[in-house]
């Protein structure tokens, strides 16, 4: 009986890890905006306290780590995790970015999800159009995704010009990184 329980536990654990494969959670908002414009998808901003917020952890386990959500997210959105941990260290740059976005979206509690469309920068700063917001919703992935789909229905696709400019900027940035790496190797 003990062996059966351990085997079952390993199988379930393996399924959870497998279900998360291929899902990218961005932490850099500028990179996520670029991907959003290139892929013509809205941004899915997840404000969380990953190492202390019980409702955040529950939302991840009940929704975000399910095969239904993973399939939906790959097709519909660009995922961005904006974490406010208490124990896990973060760079000062990441803390500052997350705090600015928390203030911009007036996040008062966790978990908070904002589905947004990136707009043109204003005074060198990112701008966003809010499509909708939510948090923890009981009922599992189907109920949660139904609510998110209602928000995504408000998404107006980026123009071909915006997509082209984003691809060009991403290519230029990638080329610049290669030059920096090449210089460091010399």
N, C-alpha and C positions, 0 to 999 in steps of 0.2 A: 504493500500500500504506500509506503514511504517513497519507494522508487517511482511509482506511478505519479505521485504528487510532484516530485522533483522534475520528472520528464514533462509533465503537463505545464509546469511553471516555465521550463526552458522553452517549450514550443510557443507559449503565449508571449513570452519576452521577445523571442525571435520575430514573431509576427509584428509586434509593436515597432521594433527597430526597422524591420523591412518596410512597414507602412510609411515611415518617415523618409525613406530613401528618395532622392531626387527632388525634394522640396527645399527651395532656397529661401532662407530668411535673411534679407539684407539688414545691415545695421548702419550703413552709410546712406543718408537720405539723398545725396547728390547722385550717387551711383544708381539708386533705386529709381529716381526720377528719369534718368537716362534710359534705363531698361523699360520703364513704363511707357515712355514715348516711342521707343523702338518697337516694342511688342504691342503697342496700342491697347494697353490695359490700365485700369485704374490702380491706384496705390491702396494697399490694405495696411493701415498703420495700427499695430498692436502695442498699446501702452501697457506694460506689465511690471510687476515686482517679482521677478522669476524665482527668487530664493526666499520669499517671505509671504507672498500674497496667496492665500488659500484658494480664493475664487479664480485667480489667474491659472493656477496649477490645475484646478478642476476643469476650467474651460479647455485648456490644452489637452488634458486626458480624455475628456468626453467628446470633444469636437475636433480640435486641430490635429490630433494624432490618429484620426480615423481614416480609413481608405476613402470614404466618401468625400471628406473635406480635402484630402490630398489631391484627388482627381479634380475636384472643383477648382481648387486654388491654382493648380497648374494651368488650367484652361482660362480662368477668369481674371486673376489679379496678380499684382507684384507684391509680395509679402515684405513687410518691414517690421522688425522688432525694435521697439524703443523701450529699453529695459532700465529699471530703477532699482537695482539690487542693493541689499544692505551688506552682504558679505562678499559677493563676487567683485573682484577689482575691475575697474574700467579705466580707460585712458581719460585724461582731462578733456580731450577733444570730443570724445564720445559723450561724456557727461554733459558738456556744454551744449552739444547739438540736441541731445534728448531733452534737456531742460528748456531750451528755446522752443522746441516743438510742443512740449507740455504746456508752456505758457501761451503759445499761439493758439492752440486748440482748447485752452482752458480746461485741462484735465483735472477733475476734482477727485476721482476715485479710480480704482483698478479692479478688474481689467476694463480697459476702454478700447474700443475698435472704432477707427474713423476710416471710412472709405472715401477717397478723395481723387480729384484729377489735378495734376500739376499744371499750374498756369505759367505765364511768362514771368521771369524774375522781376521783382520790383526793388529798385535801389540795391541791386546785387544780391538780393535774398529771394529764396524760393517763395512762390505763392501757390495757394491751393484753393480749389473749389470743392466744398463739402458736398458729397453725394448722400451721406447718411452716417449714422453712428449707432453703436450698440455696445453691449458688454456681455456678461454671462447671461445666457438664456437657457432655461431648463428644457429638456426634451430631446437632447442629442443632436447629432449632425444634421439630420433632415430638417428639423425645425429651425436650427441656426442658419443653415444655408438658404432656406426659403426667405428668411428675413434679409439676408445679405443680397440675394438676387433682386429683391425689390429696390435696394439701394443702387445696385449696379445698373439697373434699368435706366437710371438717370445719366449714365455716362455717355457723353458725346465723343465719338472717336476723334483722335488727333488728325489733323490734316496731313496730307502726303508731304507737304513742305516741312512741317514740324518733325515728322518721322525722319525725313532725309537729313535735316540739320542735326538731329540727335545721333544718327548713325555716323555722320561726318565728325562730330565732336568726340564721340566714343573712339573712333578710329584714330583721330589725332592724339587723344589722351593715351591710347595704347601704344602708339608710335613713340611718344615722348617718354613713356615708362621704359620701353626697350632701350632707348638711347641712354637713359640714366643707368640702367642695369649694365649696359655695355661699358659705360665709363667706369663703373665701379669694379668691373672684372679686370680692367687693364692694369 
